[in-house]
Amino acid sequence: MRPIPIPIRAALLSVASIAISSTPAAAQDLGMVEKLFEDVSAVTVFYQLGGVPASDEVASDGLLNGAGTEVLIDLNTAGKTEFELGLGASYLQGYEASEPSLDLRTSLRALPTVSLYASRPLTEAVDGFLGGSFGLVELWNGQAYDAAGDAWDVEARTFEVGASAGVYLGVGGLPGVYGEAGWRFRRFSSVKWTSHAEEPLPAAWPRSLDLSGWFVSLGLQLRLDEDDADARRDAITPPAPAGVWMLERVDGAALPAPMDSIRSVQHEVVHAVLRLRRDEDAKPGEPAGSWTLEMNLRPLPGRTGTRTLYEESGTYTVNDNVLTLTGQDGRSRRMERLSGRLYLQWSGHVLVFAPGNAAKDDES
């Protein structure tokens, strides 16, 4: 399978992130999505056809058609079976109402769709896979017209559940071609009809819509450059977190938060910065770098006192995912990196630091 050149890969991931975050609800979790993108192993683009044979409210003028994209994340391997997590967005269009007095114009948007795939080789060049999916769907740009030609806005949202099976063809020097077929259950239990002329809803118009049906997809799966993927994974493994880290939480509480081991219980921390500086010339067995922690403290509400700055520094060593911070007084503290955050055990507290504007491998 041919790796994607870095500029093309970056463009594809940018398009995928914009698509997945194009609604306010999805954008709220964009930070989590961006974190997932660090482990992306492939990007897919596909064209799909479908039908709604079981619906009493909706039909199609011929076949439904649409397209979509999905990013894939390698999860685990059990024997010859590989598991992947998919995060995607897609659309289908071509729906029409079964009720003669209703002229329905709408598309169906699935955003986001989370899928789990299990695949294993069938031959040297062909893999078979099974998938299960769950996601959010909505009627996109829905519009309806009654017998008099008056316009109505149409809104509906629901969850979808699906199952699929397919084959993936890997041909040397070409992107992977795959075909997939399955069924998705999509039942809108309520539909919001808004008349532009403030007319009552016609009695024959449906109050719910069943858009469940089959689909067939044909697409390309573009695998990322394995060497570049290794480099990205290395970039988030200690001693990589050299740079600036901002205090986010103390014992699970957002700032400002009390810290009874710093300047007594009369104070709370309102802001803190952890700076890690890697020593490029460090030899095995020597400290990997130096650190500085600065905390801005203020009196607890209702208490007297002055605002103050607390500062401590020292050196750190690395053992796998664990950093050990040693202060100038000889005291050692444990820090571990999990899910893009640093968790520092500090005098009976757990301090959680998020990346600042320079927390990456090439910072010194």
C-alpha positions in Angstrom: 0.0 0.0 0.0 1.4 3.4 -1.0 2.0 5.9 1.9 0.5 9.4 1.6 3.0 12.2 1.1 3.1 14.6 4.1 1.4 17.6 2.4 -1.4 15.5 1.0 -1.9 13.8 4.4 -2.0 17.1 6.2 -4.6 18.4 3.8 -6.8 15.3 4.1 -6.7 15.4 7.9 -7.5 19.1 7.9 -10.6 18.4 5.7 -11.7 15.6 7.9 -11.3 17.7 11.1 -13.3 20.6 9.5 -16.1 18.2 8.4 -16.3 16.5 11.8 -16.4 19.8 13.7 -18.7 21.7 11.4 -21.6 21.8 13.9 -21.5 23.5 17.3 -22.1 20.3 19.2 -19.3 18.5 17.4 -17.0 21.5 17.7 -17.2 21.3 21.5 -15.3 18.1 21.4 -12.8 19.2 18.8 -9.9 18.9 21.2 -10.6 15.2 21.7 -10.9 14.7 18.0 -7.6 16.5 17.4 -6.0 14.2 20.0 -7.4 11.1 18.1 -5.9 12.4 14.9 -2.4 12.0 16.4 -2.8 8.2 16.1 -4.5 8.1 12.6 -3.3 5.3 10.5 -5.4 5.8 7.3 -7.9 8.1 5.6 -10.8 6.8 3.5 -13.0 8.6 0.9 -16.0 6.8 -0.6 -19.1 7.1 -2.8 -22.3 5.3 -1.6 -25.6 4.2 -2.8 -28.6 3.2 -0.7 -32.3 2.6 -0.4 -35.2 2.7 2.1 -37.3 -0.4 1.3 -38.9 -0.7 4.8 -40.1 2.9 5.2 -43.8 3.8 4.9 -43.2 7.5 5.0 -40.2 8.0 2.6 -39.2 6.5 -0.7 -36.4 7.4 -3.2 -36.4 8.5 -6.8 -34.2 5.7 -8.0 -31.2 5.0 -5.7 -30.1 7.3 -2.9 -26.5 8.5 -3.5 -23.9 10.4 -1.5 -20.3 10.4 -0.3 -18.2 10.6 2.8 -14.8 10.4 4.5 -13.4 8.6 7.5 -10.2 8.5 9.5 -9.0 5.1 10.9 -7.0 4.5 14.0 -5.2 1.2 14.7 -6.4 -0.4 17.9 -5.0 -3.9 18.4 -4.2 -7.2 16.8 -5.4 -10.6 17.9 -3.7 -13.3 15.8 -4.5 -12.5 12.2 -7.4 -10.2 13.1 -6.8 -6.5 13.2 -9.1 -4.0 14.9 -9.6 -0.3 13.9 -11.6 2.6 15.1 -13.2 4.8 12.5 -14.4 8.4 12.9 -16.3 9.8 9.8 -18.9 12.0 8.2 -21.2 11.3 5.2 -24.4 12.2 3.4 -27.2 10.7 1.4 -29.6 12.4 -0.9 -32.5 11.6 -3.2 -35.3 11.1 -0.6 -39.0 11.8 -1.5 -42.2 11.5 0.6 -44.6 8.7 0.1 -47.6 11.0 0.9 -48.8 12.6 -2.4 -49.6 16.0 -0.8 -46.1 16.3 0.6 -43.2 17.5 -1.6 -40.1 16.7 0.6 -36.7 18.0 -0.3 -33.9 17.0 2.0 -30.6 15.2 2.5 -29.4 13.0 5.4 -26.2 13.9 7.1 -24.4 11.5 9.4 -22.0 13.5 11.7 -20.0 12.0 13.4 -20.2 8.3 12.8 -18.0 6.1 15.1 -17.3 2.6 13.8 -15.4 -0.4 14.9 -13.8 -2.7 12.3 -12.4 -6.2 12.5 -10.4 -7.4 9.5 -8.3 -10.5 8.5 -6.6 -11.7 5.3 -8.6 -13.8 2.9 -5.8 -14.0 0.3 -2.4 -12.4 -0.1 -4.0 -9.3 -1.7 -7.5 -9.3 -0.2 -8.7 -8.7 3.3 -12.3 -9.2 4.6 -13.8 -7.0 7.3 -16.8 -6.7 9.5 -18.0 -3.4 11.0 -20.4 -2.0 13.5 -21.3 1.7 13.7 -23.0 4.3 15.9 -23.6 7.9 15.2 -25.7 11.1 15.0 -27.8 11.8 11.9 -30.0 14.7 10.9 -32.1 16.0 8.0 -29.9 18.5 6.3 -31.3 21.7 4.6 -34.8 20.1 4.8 -37.6 21.8 2.9 -41.2 20.8 2.2 -44.0 22.1 0.1 -47.7 21.5 0.5 -50.4 21.1 -2.2 -50.8 24.8 -2.4 -47.1 25.4 -2.9 -46.5 26.9 0.6 -43.0 26.2 2.0 -42.2 24.4 5.3 -38.9 24.0 7.1 -38.2 20.5 8.2 -35.9 19.5 11.1 -35.2 16.1 12.7 -32.3 14.5 14.5 -31.7 11.0 15.9 -29.1 8.3 16.5 -28.2 5.6 14.0 -26.9 2.0 14.5 -25.4 0.0 11.6 -23.6 -3.2 10.6 -21.6 -3.9 7.5 -19.2 -6.3 5.8 -16.8 -5.7 3.0 -13.5 -6.6 1.2 -10.3 -4.5 0.9 -8.0 -5.0 -2.1 -4.4 -4.0 -1.7 -2.5 -3.6 -5.0 1.1 -2.7 -4.9 1.8 1.0 -5.8 -1.9 2.0 -5.6 -4.2 3.2 -2.9 -6.3 0.4 -1.4 -9.7 -0.1 -3.0 -12.5 -1.4 -0.9 -16.2 -2.3 -1.2 -18.7 -2.4 1.7 -22.4 -3.2 2.1 -24.6 -3.1 5.2 -27.8 -1.8 6.9 -28.3 1.2 9.1 -31.3 1.7 11.4 -32.4 5.4 11.4 -35.7 6.2 13.0 -36.7 9.8 13.6 -39.3 9.6 16.3 -40.3 13.2 15.9 -40.2 15.7 13.1 -40.4 19.5 13.4 -42.5 21.1 10.6 -42.5 24.9 10.5 -44.8 26.7 8.1 -43.7 29.9 6.5 -47.4 30.9 6.3 -48.1 29.7 9.9 -50.6 27.1 8.7 -51.6 24.0 10.7 -49.8 20.7 9.8 -51.8 18.7 7.3 -53.3 15.6 8.9 -51.7 13.2 6.3 -48.2 14.4 6.8 -46.0 12.0 9.0 -45.0 13.0 12.5 -42.1 10.5 12.4 -39.8 9.3 9.7 -38.1 5.9 9.2 -35.0 6.3 7.0 -33.6 2.9 7.8 -32.2 1.1 4.8 -29.3 -0.6 3.0 -26.2 1.0 1.6 -23.3 0.0 -0.6 -20.0 1.9 -0.6 -17.0 2.0 -2.9 -13.9 3.8 -1.8 -10.2 4.3 -1.4 -8.3 3.8 1.8 -5.0 5.8 1.9 -2.6 4.5 4.5 -0.3 7.0 6.2 3.5 6.8 5.8 4.5 4.3 8.5 7.9 6.0 9.1 6.1 9.3 9.6 3.6 7.6 11.9 6.4 6.3 14.0 7.9 9.7 14.2 4.6 11.2 15.4 4.3 8.5 18.0 7.9 9.2 19.1 7.1 12.9 19.4 4.7 12.3 22.2 6.8 9.9 24.2 9.1 11.1 27.0 11.5 12.8 27.1 9.5 14.6 24.4 7.4 16.8 26.7 10.2 19.4 26.8 8.5 22.8 26.6 5.8 24.7 28.4 2.9 23.1 30.3 0.0 25.0 31.9 -1.7 23.8 35.1 -5.3 22.8 34.2 -6.6 21.0 37.4 -5.7 20.2 41.0 -7.1 17.0 42.4 -9.8 17.0 39.6 -10.9 20.6 40.3 -10.5 23.4 37.9 -8.5 26.5 38.8 -8.5 28.4 41.1 -8.0 25.5 43.5 -6.8 25.3 47.2 -3.4 23.7 47.9 -2.8 23.2 51.6 0.8 22.1 51.1 1.8 25.4 49.4 2.0 28.6 51.6 -0.5 27.0 54.0 -4.2 26.4 53.5 -4.9 30.1 53.4 -4.0 30.2 49.7 -5.3 28.9 46.4 -3.4 28.5 43.1 -4.9 30.6 40.2 -2.2 29.9 37.6 0.9 27.7 37.2 3.5 27.0 34.5 5.8 24.0 34.3 8.8 24.4 32.0 10.8 21.3 31.0 14.2 21.9 29.3 15.8 18.9 27.7 19.6 18.5 27.9 20.8 17.6 24.4 24.1 16.4 25.8 22.8 14.2 28.5 24.4 10.8 28.7 22.8 7.5 29.9 22.3 7.6 33.6 22.4 11.4 33.8 19.3 13.7 34.2 17.5 14.2 30.9 16.9 17.9 31.5 15.9 20.6 34.0 12.5 21.8 35.2 11.0 24.9 36.7 7.5 25.2 38.3 6.0 28.7 38.9 2.7 29.0 40.8 0.6 32.2 41.3 -1.1 32.1 44.7 -3.7 34.3 46.3 -5.6 34.2 49.6 -8.7 32.0 49.8 -12.0 34.0 49.5 -12.7 35.6 52.8 -9.1 35.2 54.1 -6.5 37.9 54.5 -3.1 37.9 52.9 -1.3 39.0 49.8 -0.8 37.5 46.3 2.5 35.7 46.0 4.6 33.7 43.5 5.9 30.3 44.4 8.8 28.9 42.4 10.8 25.6 42.5 13.3 24.0 40.1 15.6 21.0 39.6 16.4 18.2 37.2 14.3 15.3 35.8 15.0 11.8 34.6 12.9 9.5 32.3 11.9 5.9 32.6 9.5 4.9 29.8 6.3 7.1 30.3 7.3 8.3 33.8 9.4 11.4 34.6 11.0 11.8 38.0 11.4 15.4 39.1 14.1 16.1 41.6 14.2 19.4 43.4 17.2 21.4 44.6 16.3 20.2 48.1 16.7 16.5 46.9 13.0 15.7 47.1 11.7 13.6 44.2 8.3 13.6 42.6 6.7 11.3 40.1 5.1 12.6 36.8 3.4 10.5 34.1 2.1 11.4 30.7 -1.4 10.1 29.8 -3.7 11.1 26.9 -1.7 14.3 26.1 -1.6 15.5 29.8 1.1 15.4 32.5 0.0 14.1 35.9 2.3 15.3 38.6 2.1 14.0 42.2 3.0 17.0 44.3 2.9 16.9 48.1 -0.3 14.9 48.4 -2.0 16.6 45.4 -2.3 15.5 41.7 -1.6 18.4 39.4 -2.7 18.0 35.7 -0.9 20.0 33.1 -2.0 20.6 29.5 0.3 21.5 26.6 1.3 25.1 26.3 2.4 26.7 23.0 5.8 25.0 23.0 5.3 21.5 24.5 6.8 19.4 21.7 9.8 17.3 21.0 12.0 19.9 19.4 11.8 22.4 22.2 14.7 22.8 24.5 
